[in-house]
Amino acid sequence: MDHLYFFLTGLTLFFTFLIFATIFYFMIKYRRRSEQERPPATQQSLPLEISWIAIPSLICVFLFLWGASLFFAAARPPQGAMEIFVVGKQWMWHLQHPEGQREINQLHIPVDVPVRLTMTSEDVIHDFFVPAFRMKMDVLPGRYTSEWFQATKPGSYHLFCAQYCGTLHSGMTGTIEVMTPTDYAQWLRDNASTRSMAESGQELFTRLGCDTCHLADGSGAGPVLQGRFGKQVTLRDGQNLAMDEAYTRQAILDPASLPLPNYRPVMPTFRGQVSEEQILQLIAYIKSLGSGERTQVP
């Protein structure tokens, strides 16, 4: 991202200097020396016209391809990226690791490891902004947004909310603590949680009675969830959707909006009964389900 920025800045300065230098050169060379002087007729040059059309066009195409490649790279986290769940609320950041560790306005991560953020808000629009990582993404109520980054140098980096969210917006800040792998492993041991997010999600799954309908053998009133996360789901109207975080969240809060063939719409809505954090725990549990019997996440 920095390389593209510096290239654009250098390109702008180069053409700014070239254009103004040409203007001053022509001002002096073709100045009117007397009242009787008449300038010669302008001569057209086809090669010159082709050049000043072709060269800027090629530069624009080059910049577009460079920018597009960065856009797609920023939009697609690498396989196996470390996952962090983020919930924004006035006026703090709640961050949770899959292993169960919870943090407020602070995030500990290892260096040189890609980190994928799955984010939502409990109230208004926020914006997760880490200037040092060139990373900024809106955090919206009622839906998930995601972003990823890879810190390349240990240290402490500022985290801001870049979207005005209320009276104490300026105080909604935090830090990203980038650690060496050894220090991060030690931090995980020192802050070990009794349960992972998937284990908390499994307990909630049972407490809400979800396991009475979503049976692994397919005999329940709801669809089988084992091995389904990330796969395509065909709705009753023929529409195909990916079973991702957004789909799972909608199925929990508004199941009637996702009617499935061969299943009666008997699932109740859990809107108002589960918090955003609990929804993320349920999603973590469903992600952990393999293709066979339910397994505990280590």
VMD Tcl script that draws the C-alpha trace (Angstrom):
set ca {
  {0.00 0.00 0.00}
  {2.83 2.37 0.87}
  {4.61 1.60 -2.41}
  {1.49 2.53 -4.40}
  {1.06 5.72 -2.37}
  {4.67 6.80 -2.90}
  {4.47 5.95 -6.59}
  {1.31 8.06 -7.02}
  {2.94 10.93 -5.12}
  {6.09 10.75 -7.24}
  {4.06 10.51 -10.46}
  {2.01 13.56 -9.45}
  {5.12 15.60 -8.62}
  {6.81 14.56 -11.88}
  {3.94 15.64 -14.12}
  {3.32 18.78 -12.06}
  {6.93 19.84 -12.59}
  {6.85 18.82 -16.27}
  {3.66 20.75 -17.04}
  {4.68 23.94 -15.23}
  {8.19 23.80 -16.71}
  {6.64 23.47 -20.18}
  {4.29 26.39 -19.50}
  {7.15 28.69 -18.42}
  {9.31 27.54 -21.35}
  {6.55 28.35 -23.84}
  {5.86 31.67 -22.09}
  {9.45 32.74 -22.71}
  {10.09 31.13 -26.11}
  {6.87 32.31 -27.74}
  {6.42 35.65 -25.99}
  {5.28 38.52 -28.19}
  {8.23 40.75 -28.92}
  {6.46 43.56 -30.77}
  {3.00 44.75 -31.78}
  {3.67 43.84 -35.41}
  {4.76 40.26 -34.70}
  {2.39 37.59 -35.93}
  {2.84 33.99 -34.70}
  {3.15 31.25 -37.33}
  {0.25 28.92 -37.98}
  {0.02 25.98 -35.59}
  {1.32 22.76 -37.08}
  {-0.49 19.53 -36.22}
  {1.52 16.43 -35.24}
  {-0.27 13.09 -35.27}
  {2.57 11.20 -33.48}
  {2.56 13.83 -30.73}
  {-1.22 13.56 -30.25}
  {-1.06 9.77 -30.18}
  {1.74 9.94 -27.61}
  {-0.07 12.20 -25.15}
  {-3.15 9.98 -25.38}
  {-1.38 6.60 -25.25}
  {1.15 7.31 -22.49}
  {-1.38 8.58 -19.86}
  {-3.75 5.75 -20.82}
  {-1.07 3.12 -20.23}
  {-0.15 4.74 -16.92}
  {-3.81 4.69 -15.83}
  {-4.19 1.01 -16.79}
  {-1.02 0.18 -14.87}
  {-2.26 2.02 -11.77}
  {-5.67 0.35 -12.02}
  {-4.17 -3.15 -12.17}
  {-1.81 -2.37 -9.28}
  {-4.64 -0.96 -7.14}
  {-7.00 -3.83 -8.04}
  {-4.42 -6.42 -7.03}
  {-4.00 -4.69 -3.65}
  {-7.78 -4.51 -3.22}
  {-8.25 -8.24 -3.82}
  {-5.29 -9.07 -1.58}
  {-6.80 -6.95 1.22}
  {-10.24 -8.51 0.74}
  {-9.10 -12.15 0.90}
  {-7.35 -13.28 4.09}
  {-4.88 -16.14 3.66}
  {-5.95 -19.66 4.47}
  {-5.36 -20.53 8.10}
  {-5.36 -16.91 9.29}
  {-5.69 -16.43 13.04}
  {-9.29 -15.43 13.81}
  {-10.28 -12.70 16.26}
  {-13.87 -11.71 17.03}
  {-14.59 -8.01 17.65}
  {-17.71 -6.41 19.14}
  {-17.86 -2.62 19.25}
  {-20.12 -0.81 21.70}
  {-20.23 2.69 23.12}
  {-17.43 3.29 23.92}
  {-15.13 0.28 23.97}
  {-13.79 -2.57 21.90}
  {-14.49 -6.11 23.08}
  {-12.12 -8.64 21.49}
  {-12.11 -12.39 21.95}
  {-9.71 -15.14 20.90}
  {-11.03 -18.55 19.75}
  {-9.18 -20.06 22.72}
  {-11.49 -18.05 24.99}
  {-9.30 -15.12 26.10}
  {-11.22 -11.85 26.30}
  {-9.70 -8.39 25.99}
  {-11.07 -4.86 26.31}
  {-9.48 -2.12 24.17}
  {-6.38 -4.26 23.72}
  {-5.41 -7.09 21.41}
  {-2.38 -9.36 21.74}
  {-1.23 -11.07 18.54}
  {1.96 -12.79 17.31}
  {4.21 -11.13 14.76}
  {4.24 -12.27 11.10}
  {0.93 -14.13 11.47}
  {-2.11 -13.09 9.36}
  {-5.03 -12.07 11.58}
  {-8.64 -12.08 10.37}
  {-11.14 -9.90 12.24}
  {-14.84 -10.72 12.28}
  {-16.58 -7.59 13.57}
  {-20.02 -6.35 14.54}
  {-21.54 -3.61 16.70}
  {-24.06 -3.76 19.52}
  {-25.38 -0.22 19.04}
  {-24.20 2.26 16.37}
  {-21.68 2.34 13.53}
  {-18.06 2.22 14.65}
  {-14.86 1.95 12.65}
  {-11.87 -0.26 13.49}
  {-8.81 1.75 12.46}
  {-5.14 0.86 12.97}
  {-3.08 3.44 11.04}
  {0.21 1.53 11.37}
  {-1.31 -1.49 9.61}
  {-3.02 0.58 6.85}
  {-6.24 -1.08 7.96}
  {-9.66 0.54 8.43}
  {-13.11 -1.06 8.32}
  {-16.61 -0.02 9.40}
  {-18.15 -2.06 12.23}
  {-21.91 -2.17 11.67}
  {-24.86 -3.13 13.89}
  {-26.85 -6.08 12.63}
  {-24.23 -7.51 10.28}
  {-20.66 -8.75 10.10}
  {-17.73 -7.10 8.41}
  {-14.26 -8.59 8.15}
  {-10.74 -7.32 7.61}
  {-7.29 -8.82 7.93}
  {-3.75 -7.65 8.53}
  {-0.32 -9.06 9.23}
  {1.94 -7.20 11.64}
  {5.60 -7.43 10.67}
  {7.29 -5.77 13.65}
  {6.79 -6.33 17.41}
  {5.56 -3.31 19.32}
  {2.51 -1.44 20.56}
  {0.25 0.20 17.93}
  {-2.68 2.58 18.32}
  {-6.26 1.48 17.70}
  {-8.96 4.09 17.04}
  {-12.65 4.33 16.25}
  {-12.70 6.39 13.06}
  {-16.49 6.86 12.88}
  {-18.18 9.41 15.16}
  {-20.26 7.24 17.50}
  {-21.37 9.52 20.31}
  {-20.24 11.71 23.18}
  {-17.17 9.68 24.17}
  {-16.12 8.79 20.64}
  {-12.65 10.28 21.15}
  {-12.07 7.94 24.08}
  {-12.85 4.76 22.11}
  {-9.21 3.88 21.60}
  {-6.95 0.95 22.34}
  {-3.70 -0.76 21.43}
  {-2.57 -3.72 19.37}
  {0.28 -5.52 21.13}
  {2.40 -7.37 18.57}
  {4.57 -10.00 20.26}
  {7.21 -12.52 19.31}
  {5.89 -16.10 19.02}
  {7.55 -17.04 22.32}
  {6.08 -14.06 24.18}
  {2.67 -14.65 22.65}
  {2.69 -18.32 23.71}
  {3.60 -17.20 27.22}
  {0.77 -14.65 27.18}
  {-1.70 -17.36 26.16}
  {-0.54 -19.53 29.06}
  {-0.74 -16.68 31.55}
  {-4.24 -15.72 30.37}
  {-5.59 -19.18 29.69}
  {-9.38 -19.41 29.68}
  {-11.26 -22.33 31.19}
  {-13.31 -22.69 28.01}
  {-12.78 -21.89 24.37}
  {-15.37 -20.00 22.35}
  {-16.48 -23.25 20.73}
  {-16.96 -24.90 24.10}
  {-18.97 -21.92 25.37}
  {-20.99 -22.11 22.16}
  {-21.65 -25.82 22.69}
  {-22.97 -25.18 26.19}
  {-25.22 -22.40 24.87}
  {-26.31 -24.64 21.97}
  {-27.49 -27.24 24.48}
  {-29.04 -24.74 26.90}
  {-31.15 -23.17 24.13}
  {-32.38 -26.59 23.04}
  {-30.76 -26.43 19.60}
  {-29.43 -29.98 19.94}
  {-32.98 -31.38 20.05}
  {-33.60 -30.39 16.41}
  {-30.16 -30.30 14.78}
  {-29.23 -33.97 15.11}
  {-26.13 -35.45 13.51}
  {-28.07 -38.37 11.99}
  {-30.50 -36.07 10.16}
  {-33.58 -37.29 12.06}
  {-34.26 -33.94 13.74}
  {-36.64 -31.17 12.76}
  {-33.71 -29.00 11.67}
  {-30.90 -29.52 9.16}
  {-27.65 -31.29 10.03}
  {-24.91 -28.81 10.95}
  {-21.92 -31.15 10.96}
  {-19.49 -30.19 8.22}
  {-21.86 -27.64 6.72}
  {-20.12 -24.36 7.60}
  {-18.61 -22.75 4.50}
  {-20.71 -24.88 2.14}
  {-23.51 -23.76 -0.18}
  {-27.09 -23.85 1.10}
  {-30.06 -23.99 -1.28}
  {-33.18 -22.21 -0.04}
  {-36.74 -23.16 -0.85}
  {-36.90 -20.57 -3.66}
  {-33.77 -22.01 -5.29}
  {-31.43 -19.29 -4.09}
  {-27.91 -20.47 -3.20}
  {-26.16 -18.89 -0.22}
  {-22.88 -19.62 1.51}
  {-23.24 -20.77 5.09}
  {-20.86 -18.20 6.56}
  {-20.94 -16.01 9.67}
  {-23.60 -13.68 8.24}
  {-25.85 -16.57 7.17}
  {-25.54 -18.27 10.57}
  {-26.31 -15.06 12.41}
  {-29.41 -14.47 10.30}
  {-30.54 -18.06 10.83}
  {-30.32 -17.56 14.61}
  {-32.08 -14.20 14.74}
  {-34.51 -14.48 11.80}
  {-34.85 -18.14 10.75}
  {-38.10 -17.50 8.86}
  {-36.17 -15.44 6.29}
  {-34.15 -18.52 5.27}
  {-36.73 -21.24 4.50}
  {-35.15 -24.57 3.58}
  {-36.72 -27.26 1.39}
  {-37.92 -30.40 3.22}
  {-37.96 -28.58 6.59}
  {-40.95 -26.97 8.26}
  {-40.38 -23.40 9.59}
  {-40.51 -24.40 13.24}
  {-37.31 -22.79 14.49}
  {-38.04 -19.87 16.84}
  {-36.16 -16.61 16.71}
  {-33.56 -15.99 19.39}
  {-33.53 -12.24 18.89}
  {-33.25 -10.55 22.27}
  {-32.29 -13.82 23.95}
  {-28.64 -13.95 22.91}
  {-26.04 -11.20 22.81}
  {-23.64 -10.53 19.95}
  {-20.89 -12.25 21.93}
  {-23.06 -15.35 22.39}
  {-23.90 -15.42 18.69}
  {-20.18 -15.44 17.91}
  {-19.74 -18.33 20.37}
  {-22.49 -20.29 18.62}
  {-20.84 -19.60 15.27}
  {-17.48 -20.79 16.65}
  {-19.13 -24.02 17.82}
  {-20.85 -24.64 14.48}
  {-17.52 -24.03 12.73}
  {-15.91 -26.65 14.96}
  {-18.40 -29.38 14.00}
  {-16.79 -31.98 11.77}
  {-18.45 -34.22 9.24}
  {-19.06 -36.96 11.83}
  {-20.03 -36.92 15.45}
  {-19.72 -33.69 17.40}
  {-16.23 -33.18 18.72}
  {-14.79 -30.94 21.38}
  {-12.43 -28.25 20.17}
  {-9.04 -28.60 21.92}
}
mol new
graphics top color blue
foreach p $ca { graphics top sphere $p radius 0.5 }
foreach p [lrange $ca 0 end-1] q [lrange $ca 1 end] { graphics top cylinder $p $q radius 0.2 }
display resetview
